[in-house]
Amino acid sequence: MEQRLSLITLGVSDVNRSRRFYEQLGWHGQEVEETVFFQAGCMVLTLWSREKLALDSGIEQVDGNSGGFSGVVLGAQRAVRGRGDGSNHGCGGRQVAE
């Protein structure tokens, strides 16, 4: 697998406030269905509700003090489509969506 991150998703408590922060740094975001996307070179930085991101990731615990969900998801797109064979699991990763 090529060593490259394609997507970083941050689970935030206030999407609009977080969007304003990045836009004040000069970034230009695009909102789609309560999710904000920033193109960052060959990567995308995404801002999404922390609760929605946790549920989408299959994690129920979202309390930041519990040692549960950290609110950060890294995504790597693979060149081979339809290969949901778990080949990344040997490194400790798990596929949550295809």
C-alpha positions as CSV (number, residue, x, y, z in Angstrom):
1,M,0.0,0.0,0.0
2,E,1.3,3.5,-0.9
3,Q,2.3,5.5,2.2
4,R,0.0,8.4,2.0
5,L,-2.9,10.0,4.0
6,S,-5.8,11.2,1.9
7,L,-8.1,12.5,4.6
8,I,-7.9,13.9,8.1
9,T,-11.3,14.3,9.9
10,L,-11.5,16.3,13.1
11,G,-14.5,15.7,15.3
12,V,-15.3,19.1,16.8
13,S,-17.9,20.4,19.2
14,D,-18.8,23.5,17.1
15,V,-18.3,23.1,13.4
16,N,-19.0,26.7,12.5
17,R,-16.6,28.0,15.1
18,S,-13.9,25.6,13.9
19,R,-14.5,26.6,10.3
20,R,-14.0,30.3,11.2
21,F,-10.7,29.4,12.9
22,Y,-9.3,27.8,9.7
23,E,-10.7,30.5,7.4
24,Q,-9.0,33.2,9.6
25,L,-5.8,31.3,8.7
26,G,-6.6,31.8,5.0
27,W,-8.0,28.4,4.3
28,H,-11.2,28.2,2.1
29,G,-13.8,25.6,3.2
30,Q,-16.8,24.2,1.5
31,E,-19.7,23.0,3.5
32,V,-21.7,19.9,2.5
33,E,-24.4,18.6,4.9
34,E,-23.0,20.1,8.1
35,T,-19.5,18.9,7.2
36,V,-16.7,21.3,6.1
37,F,-14.0,20.3,3.7
38,F,-10.7,22.1,3.2
39,Q,-8.3,21.1,0.4
40,A,-4.8,20.9,1.8
41,G,-2.5,20.0,-1.1
42,C,-3.2,16.4,-2.0
43,M,-5.1,15.9,1.3
44,V,-8.4,17.0,2.6
45,L,-9.0,18.3,6.2
46,T,-12.6,17.7,7.2
47,L,-14.5,19.2,10.2
48,W,-17.5,17.2,11.4
49,S,-19.5,17.0,14.6
50,R,-17.7,15.0,17.2
51,E,-20.8,13.0,18.0
52,K,-21.6,12.1,14.4
53,L,-18.0,11.2,13.7
54,A,-17.9,8.8,16.7
55,L,-21.1,7.1,15.7
56,D,-19.9,6.8,12.1
57,S,-16.7,5.2,13.4
58,G,-18.6,2.7,15.4
59,I,-17.6,4.2,18.8
60,E,-20.2,4.9,21.4
61,Q,-18.0,6.6,24.0
62,V,-17.4,10.3,23.1
63,D,-16.5,11.7,26.6
64,G,-13.1,13.3,26.2
65,N,-12.1,12.5,29.8
66,S,-12.8,8.7,29.5
67,G,-9.9,7.7,27.4
68,G,-12.4,6.8,24.6
69,F,-12.8,8.5,21.3
70,S,-10.2,11.2,20.5
71,G,-12.2,12.9,17.8
72,V,-9.6,12.3,15.1
73,V,-9.9,9.9,12.1
74,L,-7.2,9.4,9.5
75,G,-8.1,8.0,6.0
76,A,-6.0,6.5,3.4
77,Q,-7.5,5.8,0.0
78,R,-6.2,2.7,-1.7
79,A,-5.5,2.3,-5.4
80,V,-7.2,-1.1,-5.5
81,R,-11.0,-0.8,-5.5
82,G,-13.2,-3.5,-3.9
83,R,-10.3,-5.0,-1.9
84,G,-11.9,-5.0,1.5
85,D,-9.7,-8.0,2.5
86,G,-8.4,-6.6,5.8
87,S,-4.8,-6.3,4.5
88,N,-4.3,-3.2,6.7
89,H,-5.5,-5.0,9.9
90,G,-2.1,-6.6,10.5
91,C,-0.8,-3.1,11.4
92,G,-3.5,-2.5,14.0
93,G,-6.0,-0.7,11.7
94,R,-9.6,-1.6,11.1
95,Q,-11.8,-0.8,8.1
96,V,-15.0,0.9,9.3
97,A,-16.4,1.9,5.9
98,E,-15.9,0.9,2.3
